[in-house]
């Protein structure tokens, strides 16, 4: 029904003018207005050029459903999710394609408790959109739109008010921090947060223009300019975020990127040092997290990939910290949403407590090598492909919590369907680099044999 549109637990997304159009945004926002039964909805967006167009369509759909709208403008995703809960709204819509390239945009849907919609929530919403009927208010019961500009203050005061942070210690250190916000939604917010922590802040690519100067995922290969800035300016740490500000990657004082996985691991350790408790991460997150949890005598639990799945697991298990290995730190004392800002605050808190350089601290983490491949799909029948791959392995090696995970004594390899793109994601990890490469190539060989028209190999 929705050609070119990716739908699922991560919301709906597509390329502007193709899968994602104003008509699509109008329809789905009307459906969401029906899902919240005409309640108040918070609407925010990132800095993409298509954001204002989609925002107008979203607000029209909500108002037509009788929803009052709090339009909070350009905000980071965690900021918008927090505003839904703090302003007592029935839900929220965030207009952002997160890590996708510039030509994409998306709608993320938020529950009244500030979490992203669960899979069952989304199934219900999709049924409303496809089958109807949509809520339609009469002329005298249409919703209204209120502009609210208090989101930045709400967010910064909430983070700095957290009990886990020793603000005096952080402020005394007067950290020198470089930050790359990829001209996205965090361009104003995160430098202000760092300044509230008495940091000297040096920015790069943080003008809020929505023009991405490099690929949007904050991976080491994409943030070389930030690494150079950290070295040039003698910074204590560098931080890079994605366009909507929910994913974080740190760079140490020597200008070396930690990578998103180790950034999450650092934030997890920072929490467990103060308040040990259960940890929840997704099925693709590095085994480093499990080793850290074990060192504190606590359990590490895994869920399916997807922020909503991790948040649900954290709520159920009363986790003290968690997230996803893409740099998505979740700290439930603040809220159950991936949040780059709380990741920064936790890391600075840890640096102030240890009085060590980040380059020294990173050496204390176990070393793993992880490889990842995006495997393009011409067909959407990913489940059948994964089922066929499973027959290549011994049954006792397999976990189907999310796609297919094959576990060995030395490491693991996993294949799953992406929530956000028409691809399979293939990951492998081990302490031995050769083993991780070999197992990834083995999985790719199986996929090539089954699919038949794609040939991908990770070179030695």
C-alpha positions in Angstrom: 0.0 0.0 0.0 2.8 2.4 0.9 5.3 2.0 -2.0 8.9 3.0 -1.0 7.9 3.5 2.6 9.7 1.6 5.5 7.3 1.0 8.3 7.8 -0.7 11.7 8.8 -0.2 15.3 11.1 2.7 14.3 8.2 4.6 12.7 7.7 5.3 9.0 10.4 6.6 6.7 11.2 7.1 3.1 12.9 9.3 0.5 11.2 12.7 0.1 9.1 12.8 -3.0 9.0 9.0 -3.3 8.0 7.0 -0.2 7.7 10.0 2.1 5.3 12.7 0.9 3.0 15.3 2.5 0.1 13.1 1.7 1.7 10.2 3.6 2.5 12.4 6.6 -1.1 13.8 6.6 -2.6 10.3 6.6 -0.3 8.8 9.3 -0.7 11.9 11.6 -4.4 11.6 11.2 -4.1 8.0 12.1 -2.0 8.9 15.2 -4.6 11.5 16.2 -7.1 8.7 16.1 -4.8 6.4 18.1 -4.5 9.1 20.9 -8.3 9.7 20.6 -7.9 13.4 19.9 -5.6 14.0 22.8 -2.8 16.6 22.9 0.3 15.8 20.7 3.8 17.3 20.9 5.4 17.8 17.5 9.1 18.4 17.0 11.6 18.0 14.1 15.2 17.9 13.2 17.0 20.4 10.8 16.4 18.5 7.5 15.2 20.8 4.7 12.1 18.7 4.2 11.2 19.0 7.9 9.1 22.1 7.7 7.0 20.8 4.8 6.3 17.5 6.7 5.6 19.4 9.9 2.8 21.4 8.3 1.2 18.2 7.0 1.6 16.5 10.4 0.0 19.4 12.2 -2.9 19.5 9.7 -3.6 15.8 10.2 -3.6 16.2 14.0 -5.7 19.3 14.1 -8.3 17.6 11.7 -8.5 14.7 14.2 -9.3 17.2 17.0 -5.9 17.1 18.6 -4.3 20.2 20.2 -0.7 20.4 19.2 2.3 21.7 21.1 4.7 22.6 18.3 8.2 22.7 19.9 10.1 23.4 16.7 13.6 22.1 16.0 14.6 19.8 18.9 16.7 16.7 19.5 14.7 13.5 19.6 15.3 12.9 23.3 14.2 16.4 24.0 10.9 15.9 22.2 10.3 12.5 23.8 10.8 14.1 27.2 8.4 17.0 26.4 5.6 14.5 25.7 5.9 13.1 29.2 6.6 16.4 31.0 3.7 18.2 29.3 1.2 15.5 29.9 0.6 14.9 26.3 -1.2 11.9 24.8 1.7 11.3 22.4 4.3 12.8 20.2 5.5 12.9 16.6 9.1 13.5 15.8 9.9 14.3 12.2 13.4 12.9 11.7 15.1 10.2 9.7 17.8 10.0 12.3 21.0 8.4 10.7 19.5 8.1 7.2 21.0 10.2 4.3 19.8 13.7 3.6 17.2 12.8 1.1 15.3 10.7 3.7 12.8 11.8 6.3 10.6 10.0 8.7 7.9 10.2 11.5 8.7 8.6 14.8 5.8 8.1 17.1 5.9 8.6 20.9 3.8 7.1 23.7 2.4 9.3 26.5 5.1 7.9 28.8 7.8 9.3 26.5 8.8 5.9 25.0 8.7 5.1 21.3 5.7 3.1 20.2 6.1 -0.7 20.9 5.6 -3.2 18.2 2.1 -3.9 19.3 1.4 -0.1 19.5 2.6 0.3 15.9 0.6 -2.6 14.6 -2.6 -1.0 16.1 -1.6 2.4 14.5 -0.9 0.8 11.1 -4.3 -0.9 11.2 -6.0 2.4 11.9 -4.2 4.0 9.0 -4.9 1.3 6.5 -8.4 0.2 7.6 -9.8 3.4 9.2 -11.9 5.0 10.2 -9.9 8.1 11.0 -11.1 10.5 13.6 -12.5 13.6 11.9 -13.5 16.6 14.1 -16.2 19.0 13.1 -15.5 22.7 12.4 -16.1 23.6 16.0 -14.0 20.8 17.5 -10.8 21.2 15.5 -7.5 21.2 17.4 -5.3 24.2 17.9 -1.6 24.7 17.5 0.5 26.2 20.3 4.2 27.2 19.8 6.2 26.2 22.9 9.9 27.2 23.2 10.7 25.8 26.6 12.1 22.5 25.5 15.8 23.4 25.8 15.5 24.7 29.3 13.4 21.7 30.4 15.9 19.2 29.0 19.1 20.9 30.3 17.6 21.4 33.8 16.5 17.8 33.9 19.9 16.4 33.0 21.9 18.7 35.3 19.4 17.8 38.1 20.2 14.1 38.1 21.4 12.7 41.4 24.0 10.5 39.7 26.0 13.5 38.6 28.5 15.2 40.9 28.1 18.7 39.3 30.7 20.3 41.5 33.3 17.8 40.5 32.4 18.1 36.8 32.5 21.9 36.9 35.8 22.0 38.8 37.4 20.1 36.0 36.4 22.7 33.4 36.7 20.1 30.6 37.6 21.3 27.1 35.2 19.6 24.8 34.9 19.5 21.0 31.5 18.6 19.5 30.2 17.8 16.0 26.4 18.0 15.7 26.4 17.4 11.9 24.4 20.7 11.7 21.5 18.8 13.1 19.0 19.1 15.9 21.6 19.1 18.6 23.5 22.0 17.2 22.2 24.5 19.8 21.1 22.1 22.6 24.3 20.1 23.3 26.8 23.0 23.3 24.5 24.7 25.8 24.3 21.5 27.9 28.1 21.3 28.0 28.4 25.0 28.9 26.0 24.3 31.8 28.5 21.8 33.0 31.2 24.5 32.9 32.9 23.0 29.9 34.9 25.1 27.4 33.1 24.1 24.1 34.6 24.1 20.7 32.1 23.4 17.9 32.4 22.0 14.4 29.5 21.5 12.0 27.0 22.8 14.5 25.2 25.6 12.7 21.8 24.0 12.6 21.5 24.4 8.9 20.5 20.8 8.2 23.3 20.5 5.6 25.2 17.3 6.4 29.0 17.8 5.9 29.7 14.1 6.1 27.7 10.8 6.3 25.3 11.1 9.2 26.2 8.1 11.4 28.9 9.1 14.0 31.2 6.3 13.0 35.0 6.7 13.2 35.4 6.9 9.4 32.9 9.8 9.3 34.2 12.1 12.1 37.8 12.6 11.1 37.5 16.4 11.2 36.4 16.2 14.8 39.3 13.9 15.6 41.7 16.5 14.2 40.0 19.3 16.1 40.4 17.4 19.4 44.1 17.1 18.8 44.6 20.6 17.5 42.8 22.3 20.4 44.1 19.9 23.1 40.7 18.8 24.1 39.9 16.4 26.9 37.2 14.7 24.9 35.3 15.0 21.6 31.6 14.2 21.1 29.8 13.4 17.8 26.1 13.0 17.5 23.7 12.0 14.6 21.2 14.5 13.0 18.5 14.0 15.6 20.8 13.8 18.6 20.0 10.4 20.1 23.2 8.6 19.2 26.7 9.5 20.6 30.3 8.7 19.8 33.2 9.8 21.9 36.8 10.7 20.9 39.6 10.5 23.4 42.1 13.2 24.2 44.6 11.7 21.7 42.0 12.2 18.9 41.2 8.5 18.6 37.5 7.6 18.2 36.2 5.1 20.7 33.5 4.0 18.3 29.8 3.8 19.2 30.0 0.4 20.9 32.7 1.5 23.3 31.0 4.8 23.9 28.0 2.9 25.2 30.2 0.7 27.2 31.8 3.7 28.9 28.4 5.2 29.8 27.3 1.8 31.2 30.5 1.6 33.4 29.9 5.2 34.5 26.5 4.2 35.8 27.5 0.9 37.4 30.3 2.5 39.3 27.7 4.5 41.2 24.6 2.3 41.2 25.0 -1.4 40.1 22.0 -3.1 38.7 20.6 -4.9 35.7 21.7 -3.8 32.2 19.7 -4.2 29.0 21.1 -3.9 25.5 20.0 -5.1 22.0 21.1 -8.4 20.4 23.7 -6.7 18.2 25.5 -4.8 21.0 29.2 -5.8 21.7 30.1 -8.4 24.3 32.1 -5.7 26.0 28.9 -4.8 27.8 28.5 -8.3 29.2 32.1 -8.3 30.5 31.5 -4.9 32.2 28.2 -6.1 33.8 29.9 -9.3 35.0 32.7 -7.3 36.6 30.1 -5.5 38.7 28.3 -8.7 39.5 25.1 -7.8 37.6 23.3 -9.3 34.7 23.2 -8.1 31.1 20.0 -8.9 29.3 19.4 -8.7 25.5 16.4 -7.7 23.5 15.5 -7.4 19.8 17.0 -4.4 18.0 15.0 -1.3 18.2 14.9 1.4 20.9 11.3 0.5 21.8 12.3 -3.1 22.4 15.3 -2.1 24.6 13.2 0.4 26.6 10.5 -2.2 27.2 13.1 -4.7 28.4 14.6 -2.0 30.7 11.2 -1.2 32.2 10.3 -4.8 32.8 13.7 -5.7 34.4 14.1 -2.4 36.3 17.4 -1.8 34.6 19.7 1.0 35.8 21.2 1.6 32.3 21.1 0.2 28.8 20.9 1.1 25.2 22.1 0.1 21.7 25.6 -0.4 20.4 25.1 2.4 17.8 25.8 4.9 20.6 22.2 5.0 21.9 22.6 5.4 25.7 19.4 5.0 27.7 19.4 6.1 31.4 15.9 5.5 32.9 16.3 7.9 35.8 16.0 10.6 33.1 13.7 8.8 30.6 13.5 5.6 28.6 14.8 7.1 25.3 18.2 7.0 23.6 19.9 10.2 24.5 23.3 11.6 23.4 23.2 14.3 26.0 22.9 12.0 29.0 25.7 10.0 27.5 27.9 13.1 27.5 27.0 14.0 31.1 27.7 10.4 32.4 31.1 10.3 30.6 32.2 13.6 32.0 31.0 12.6 35.4 33.1 9.4 35.1 36.2 11.4 33.9 35.8 13.8 36.9 35.6 10.9 39.4 38.6 8.9 38.0 40.8 11.9 37.3 42.2 10.0 34.4 42.5 10.8 30.7 40.0 9.1 28.4 42.9 7.6 26.4 44.0 5.9 29.6 40.5 4.7 30.5 39.9 3.1 27.1 42.9 0.8 27.6 41.1 -0.8 30.5 38.3 -2.2 28.3 38.5 -5.7 26.8 39.3 -5.5 23.1 36.9 -7.0 20.5 36.7 -6.6 16.8 33.3 -6.1 15.3 32.5 -6.1 11.6 29.2 -5.1 10.0 27.9 -5.2 6.5 24.7 -3.9 4.9 23.5 -6.6 2.5 21.1 -5.1 -0.2 17.8 -6.9 -0.8 15.9 -6.8 -4.1 13.2 -8.8 -2.4 11.4 -8.0 0.9 11.2 -11.7 1.8 14.0 -11.4 4.4 12.4 -14.0 6.8 12.6 -16.7 4.2 16.2 -15.9 3.5 17.1 -16.0 7.1 15.3 -19.2 7.6 17.3 -20.8 4.8 20.5 -19.5 6.3 19.6 -21.1 9.7 19.8 -24.6 8.0 23.5 -24.1 7.4 24.3 -24.2 11.2 23.9 -26.6 14.1 20.7 -26.0 16.0 22.3 -25.6 19.4 24.4 -22.6 18.1 21.3 -20.6 17.1 19.3 -17.9 18.7 16.3 -16.4 17.0 15.6 -13.5 19.4 16.2 -11.1 16.4 16.8 -12.6 13.0 19.5 -15.3 13.4 22.4 -15.2 15.8 25.0 -18.0 15.6 27.2 -18.3 18.7 30.6 -19.9 18.9 33.1 -20.2 21.7 35.2 -17.5 20.2 32.5 -15.0 19.2 29.3 -14.7 17.2 27.7 -13.7 13.8 24.2 -12.4 13.3 21.9 -11.5 10.4 18.7 -9.6 10.7 16.4 -7.5 8.6 16.9 -3.7 9.1 14.0 -1.7 10.7 14.9 1.4 8.7 16.3 0.3 5.2 15.6 -2.4 2.6 18.7 -4.4 3.6 19.9 -7.2 5.8 22.4 -6.2 8.5 25.2 -8.7 9.1 27.4 -8.4 12.1 30.2 -10.5 13.6 32.4 -10.1 16.7 35.3 -11.8 18.4 38.4 -10.9 20.2 40.4 -12.5 17.3 40.0 -10.3 14.2 40.6 -13.2 11.8 37.9 -15.3 13.4 35.4 -12.5 13.2 36.3 -11.8 9.5 36.0 -15.5 8.7 32.6 -16.0 10.3 31.3 -12.9 8.6 32.5 -14.1 5.2 31.0 -17.5 5.9 27.6 -15.9 6.5 27.9 -13.7 3.4 28.8 -16.8 1.4 25.6 -18.5 2.6 23.5 -15.4 1.8 25.1 -15.2 -1.7 24.2 -18.8 -2.3 20.6 -18.3 -1.3 19.9 -14.9 -2.8 21.9 -15.7 -6.0 22.2 -12.2 -7.5 24.3 -10.4 -4.9 28.0 -11.0 -4.3 29.5 -9.3 -1.2 32.6 -10.3 0.7 34.5 -8.7 3.5 38.1 -8.6 2.4 40.9 -10.1 4.5 
